């Protein structure tokens, strides 16, 4: 599975404050539940697909996104 290096925010279990993690591999997939855990409160209508990614998606990819995220 492809990945890219990112510094992702997380909530500290100690004080609940959002912090920035060390840079590491980030993987993406189509599970709404995982996105909701990573980015609360998540709303499906807030998904933005950059044009350079959108041109590489097949219609089957877009159908899965619509089914999973309600767009």
N, C-alpha and C positions, 0 to 999 in steps of 0.2 A: 504494500500500500504506500503511495507517495506521501511524503511529509515535507514540511518546511520549518525552518527555525523561526520561533516566535517567543516573545516574552508575554505571557498571558497573565491577566489579573486573577487573583483568588481572594477569598475572604479568610482572614486569619481565624483559626478555631479558638484562639485565646481571647481576642477582643472584638471580633467581627468586622474589623476594619479591612477595607479592600487594599491589597498590596500587589506589587508586581513581582512575578516569579522570575527566577533565573531563565535565561534563554535555553530553550530545549526544542526537541522535535514536536510538532503539532500535527495531528492526524484529523481528518474530517470525514464524516459519514452522515447518513440520512436519518438518524434517530432523534426525534423531537425531544424525548425524555433526557437525552444527554445534553442537548443544547439548553434545555430549561434548567438543568443543574448548573451548567457553566455560566449562564447569563440570566439570572433571575431579575425581575420578572420578564420572561420572554414572550413576545407577541409575534406570531407567524407573519403578519403583514409587514414586519420590520426587516425582513430579509432583503438584502440588496446583493445582486449578483453583478460583479464588475463586467463591463462589456467584453474584456479580453477573455474572461472565463465563459460568459454566456455563448459566445460564438463557437466554443468547443463542445457545448452540451448538445446531445442528441435529443430528439423529442421524447424518447423513453426516460432519459434523465429528468427532464422537465416534468413529466407525468408523475414520477416518483416524488419529486419535490412538492408538487401540488397536493398529492395524496397525503404525504406526511405532515406538511406544514399548512395546508389549507389555502393555498393561493391558486 
